[in-house]
């Protein structure tokens, strides 16, 4: 049983780095869905004085790039930051969803399965990209292959995510093709959760 949230049905969206999950979230938003992004909530939290103070105590800086560098080079630092930030992200998500008038909402969470946040969702969606397009996608995002590998190591293997997801969205065609898939999924979810 998932933890209660202000919205009636909460759908978790995840995917590996450069899989297209942000594009999928944007498609849902344009179609009229209530959406949330854990990454955006973290950026918002980084602006709060109490968060900045704690990060500066730990890392000498509250700069996101500096903190990320420390987090992805030390499992101890990563656990410390996650234990501090994740409850704040969940609380902020609840606040954002409090005014939601829709029957369902999509919440993009990069570590959805890794941190067992799938237990907080009614349904999970996983975006899987074509590995052949990965180098181009990483370049567009400003990620090196080495940075990608460091981040990928803290994530579950793609096969395990596919096994655990309720719906897998294969992002292996054009952006228009992906948009068409999301439109169909949006209509199905709207009917299902009416």
N, C-alpha and C positions, 0 to 999 in steps of 0.2 A: 504494500500500500504506500503510495507516494505521500510526501508531506503536503499538507493543504497549502494552496496558494490563492491569492485573490481572484485569479482567473480560473474559470471552470475546468478548462483542459489546457495543459501545458505540454508543448511538443519540443523536444530537444533536437537541435540541429548540430551536427559535428562533421568533421572531415580532417584529413591531414593538411599540413601546410600546402598552400597553393592548389588545393583541390577544387576551389570554386565555391566554398561555403558562404563567403561574404556576398558573392554574386547571387547565390540562391536566396539568401536572406533579403537582399535588395529586391529581387523579383517578387517575393512574398509581400514585401512592404508596398511595392507599387500596385499590387493587386488589391490592397486594402487590408492585409493582415496586420495584427498587432505584433510587433517584432521587438526583440531585445538582443543585444550583443554583449557577452561577458567582457570582451576586449574593450568595448566602449565604456562599460561600467568601471573597469579597472582604470582607464584613463581619467574618468571622472573622480575616482577615489584618490588618484595621485595629486589632485588639486586641493585635497582637504589637509589642513594644517597638521592634524594628529597623525595622518598617514605619512606625510612628508617628514615629520619629526622622527617617527620610528625608523623609516628607511635611511634617513641621514645618520641616525645613531648606529645602525647596522653596517651601512656601506659607505658612509661619508658623503653620500649624494642621494637625492631623490629623483635624479634624472632617469627616465625610463630606460634609455639605452645603457646607462651605467649599471642599473640594477639588473637588467636582462643579461648583461655580460657576466655579472657575478653569479646569477641564478643558473645560467646554463653551463657554468664551469664548476659548480659545486652542488652536489646533491643535498648537503647540509643547509646551504643558503637557500636552495630551492624549497625544501620542506619548511623552513622557517617562514619564508615569504608566503607560501601557499597557506600555511596554518593561520597566518595573520590576515591575509587578504580574502581568501575564499568565503569565510563567514560574512565578511562585509559585502562582498559581491552578491551573495544570496539575499542578504537583508535589503540591499539597495534594489535588487530585482523585484522583491516583494513590494517595495514602495512604489516602483514604477508601474507595476501591474495593478496596484490598488484602484486606479481610476479606469481600468480597462472595461469597456462595455461589450466587448466581443466574447463569444463563447469559447474561443481558443486563441492561443498566442504561440509564436515560435521564438525559442530562446537559443541563440547560437552560443555554444560552449565548446571551445577547442578540446578540453580534457574531459569531456562528458563521461566517457566510459572509464577512463583512467582513475577518476576521482569518485566514481560510483554515483554521479549526479543523474545517471539514467534512472535510478530508483526514485528520483523526484519528478519524473516525467510520466505522462500518460502514453506517450509514443516517442520513438526516436527515429530521426532521419540521418542518414549518412551519405555524404557526397564523396564519390570516388572518381578521381581524374585518370586520364590516360597517362601512364608513366612516360610515354614518348614525348609528351608535351611539357613534362616537368621542368627541364632546363630553361625553356622559354618563359614559363610561368614564374620561376624563381627569379630570373633576370628582371622581369617586369616588376616584381615586388622588391627588388634590391637585395635579394638573399644570395649568398654564395652557397655552393654545394656543401661546403664544410659546415656552415651555420645551419643549413637544413638538416644535415646528418646529426648534429648535436641535439637539435630539437626533436628530431624523429626518434631518437633513442629513448626519450622519456614517454613516448606514446606507445600504445599497443600496436602490434602488427596489424596491417590492413585486413588480413584474413580474419583476425579475431573481432575486429570492429564490424566487419560484414556479418559475421556469425551472430553478433549481439544486436545489431540494428533491426528495427521493425521494418523500415523501408530503406532501400539502397537506391540512390540517385546516381546513375552513371553519367558523368560529365565527359563524354568522349567525342562530342561533335561540335557544332558551331554554337555560338552564344544564343542564336535564335532557336536552335534545337533545344537547348537547356531551358530557355524561357517557355517554350511550348510544353515541356515536361512539367515545369513548375505550375503553369496555368492549370493543367489537368489535375495535378495533385492538390492545388488550392481548391478547385471545384469539388474534388472528392472529400477533402477535409471539411469544407463548409457544409456539405450534405451530411457527412458522418456525424459531425459535432453540432448539428442544427438544434 
